[in-house]
Amino acid sequence: KEACYCRKPNIGLALQAKEVFPDIDFSKSIVVGDSVSDMEFAKRIGAIGIAVGMGEARLSSSFYYRNIWEFVRMS
């Protein structure tokens, strides 16, 4: 079975979004997620990775919040 280039941490979906919205600047973008693949995706597109939750993602993120509510309050 062929792997999909669109599944994280691959950047296929980001590149598709860039085609539709060419003004997207990944270096000024934020990826919020709870998985290591979310943080790897952020790194691969040059975005800031913000991890939420207690999973391993917090170890590889630029910023970490215990939950989404804490992130929203601090934003």
ChimeraX commands (.cxc) that place a marker at each C-alpha (Angstrom):
marker #1 position 0.00,0.00,0.00 radius 0.5
marker #1 position 1.38,3.40,-1.00 radius 0.5
marker #1 position 1.86,5.96,1.80 radius 0.5
marker #1 position -0.04,9.21,1.38 radius 0.5
marker #1 position 2.13,12.32,1.17 radius 0.5
marker #1 position -0.77,14.19,2.78 radius 0.5
marker #1 position -0.59,12.45,6.15 radius 0.5
marker #1 position 1.36,14.11,8.92 radius 0.5
marker #1 position 4.18,14.62,9.37 radius 0.5
marker #1 position 4.43,14.85,5.57 radius 0.5
marker #1 position 3.69,18.33,4.25 radius 0.5
marker #1 position 1.39,17.54,1.31 radius 0.5
marker #1 position -1.68,19.23,2.81 radius 0.5
marker #1 position 0.33,22.35,3.65 radius 0.5
marker #1 position 1.55,22.56,0.07 radius 0.5
marker #1 position -2.01,22.14,-1.21 radius 0.5
marker #1 position -3.17,24.95,1.08 radius 0.5
marker #1 position -0.34,27.14,-0.22 radius 0.5
marker #1 position -1.59,26.59,-3.79 radius 0.5
marker #1 position -5.08,27.76,-2.84 radius 0.5
marker #1 position -3.88,30.53,-0.48 radius 0.5
marker #1 position -0.52,31.67,-1.88 radius 0.5
marker #1 position -0.12,34.37,0.78 radius 0.5
marker #1 position 0.37,31.77,3.52 radius 0.5
marker #1 position 3.75,32.30,5.14 radius 0.5
marker #1 position 4.62,29.12,7.00 radius 0.5
marker #1 position 7.37,30.90,8.92 radius 0.5
marker #1 position 4.65,33.09,10.48 radius 0.5
marker #1 position 2.27,30.17,11.05 radius 0.5
marker #1 position 1.44,28.19,14.18 radius 0.5
marker #1 position 0.63,24.49,14.37 radius 0.5
marker #1 position -1.26,23.48,17.52 radius 0.5
marker #1 position -1.40,19.77,18.20 radius 0.5
marker #1 position -1.08,16.95,20.67 radius 0.5
marker #1 position 1.16,14.51,18.83 radius 0.5
marker #1 position 4.79,14.16,17.88 radius 0.5
marker #1 position 3.73,14.08,14.22 radius 0.5
marker #1 position 2.03,17.48,14.68 radius 0.5
marker #1 position 5.29,18.95,15.98 radius 0.5
marker #1 position 7.34,17.29,13.24 radius 0.5
marker #1 position 4.91,18.70,10.67 radius 0.5
marker #1 position 5.39,22.19,12.15 radius 0.5
marker #1 position 9.16,21.79,11.97 radius 0.5
marker #1 position 9.07,20.56,8.37 radius 0.5
marker #1 position 7.08,23.58,7.15 radius 0.5
marker #1 position 9.05,26.03,9.29 radius 0.5
marker #1 position 6.13,26.92,11.55 radius 0.5
marker #1 position 5.98,27.33,15.31 radius 0.5
marker #1 position 4.85,24.12,17.03 radius 0.5
marker #1 position 2.64,24.42,20.09 radius 0.5
marker #1 position 1.91,21.21,21.97 radius 0.5
marker #1 position -1.13,20.76,24.14 radius 0.5
marker #1 position -1.71,17.85,26.50 radius 0.5
marker #1 position 0.58,15.58,28.43 radius 0.5
marker #1 position 1.85,13.46,25.54 radius 0.5
marker #1 position 5.34,13.19,24.09 radius 0.5
marker #1 position 4.64,16.12,21.75 radius 0.5
marker #1 position 5.57,18.50,24.56 radius 0.5
marker #1 position 9.17,17.30,24.31 radius 0.5
marker #1 position 9.55,18.35,20.67 radius 0.5
marker #1 position 7.49,21.55,20.59 radius 0.5
marker #1 position 8.45,25.20,20.59 radius 0.5
marker #1 position 5.85,25.88,23.30 radius 0.5
marker #1 position 3.78,23.66,25.57 radius 0.5
marker #1 position 0.42,24.05,27.33 radius 0.5
marker #1 position -1.28,21.48,29.55 radius 0.5
marker #1 position -4.54,21.78,27.63 radius 0.5
marker #1 position -6.22,23.80,24.90 radius 0.5
marker #1 position -7.93,26.09,27.43 radius 0.5
marker #1 position -4.60,27.10,28.92 radius 0.5
marker #1 position -3.34,27.88,25.41 radius 0.5
marker #1 position -6.40,30.00,24.62 radius 0.5
marker #1 position -6.12,31.93,27.90 radius 0.5
marker #1 position -2.45,32.68,27.29 radius 0.5
marker #1 position -2.92,33.74,23.66 radius 0.5
marker link #1:1,2 radius 0.2
marker link #1:2,3 radius 0.2
marker link #1:3,4 radius 0.2
marker link #1:4,5 radius 0.2
marker link #1:5,6 radius 0.2
marker link #1:6,7 radius 0.2
marker link #1:7,8 radius 0.2
marker link #1:8,9 radius 0.2
marker link #1:9,10 radius 0.2
marker link #1:10,11 radius 0.2
marker link #1:11,12 radius 0.2
marker link #1:12,13 radius 0.2
marker link #1:13,14 radius 0.2
marker link #1:14,15 radius 0.2
marker link #1:15,16 radius 0.2
marker link #1:16,17 radius 0.2
marker link #1:17,18 radius 0.2
marker link #1:18,19 radius 0.2
marker link #1:19,20 radius 0.2
marker link #1:20,21 radius 0.2
marker link #1:21,22 radius 0.2
marker link #1:22,23 radius 0.2
marker link #1:23,24 radius 0.2
marker link #1:24,25 radius 0.2
marker link #1:25,26 radius 0.2
marker link #1:26,27 radius 0.2
marker link #1:27,28 radius 0.2
marker link #1:28,29 radius 0.2
marker link #1:29,30 radius 0.2
marker link #1:30,31 radius 0.2
marker link #1:31,32 radius 0.2
marker link #1:32,33 radius 0.2
marker link #1:33,34 radius 0.2
marker link #1:34,35 radius 0.2
marker link #1:35,36 radius 0.2
marker link #1:36,37 radius 0.2
marker link #1:37,38 radius 0.2
marker link #1:38,39 radius 0.2
marker link #1:39,40 radius 0.2
marker link #1:40,41 radius 0.2
marker link #1:41,42 radius 0.2
marker link #1:42,43 radius 0.2
marker link #1:43,44 radius 0.2
marker link #1:44,45 radius 0.2
marker link #1:45,46 radius 0.2
marker link #1:46,47 radius 0.2
marker link #1:47,48 radius 0.2
marker link #1:48,49 radius 0.2
marker link #1:49,50 radius 0.2
marker link #1:50,51 radius 0.2
marker link #1:51,52 radius 0.2
marker link #1:52,53 radius 0.2
marker link #1:53,54 radius 0.2
marker link #1:54,55 radius 0.2
marker link #1:55,56 radius 0.2
marker link #1:56,57 radius 0.2
marker link #1:57,58 radius 0.2
marker link #1:58,59 radius 0.2
marker link #1:59,60 radius 0.2
marker link #1:60,61 radius 0.2
marker link #1:61,62 radius 0.2
marker link #1:62,63 radius 0.2
marker link #1:63,64 radius 0.2
marker link #1:64,65 radius 0.2
marker link #1:65,66 radius 0.2
marker link #1:66,67 radius 0.2
marker link #1:67,68 radius 0.2
marker link #1:68,69 radius 0.2
marker link #1:69,70 radius 0.2
marker link #1:70,71 radius 0.2
marker link #1:71,72 radius 0.2
marker link #1:72,73 radius 0.2
marker link #1:73,74 radius 0.2
marker link #1:74,75 radius 0.2
view
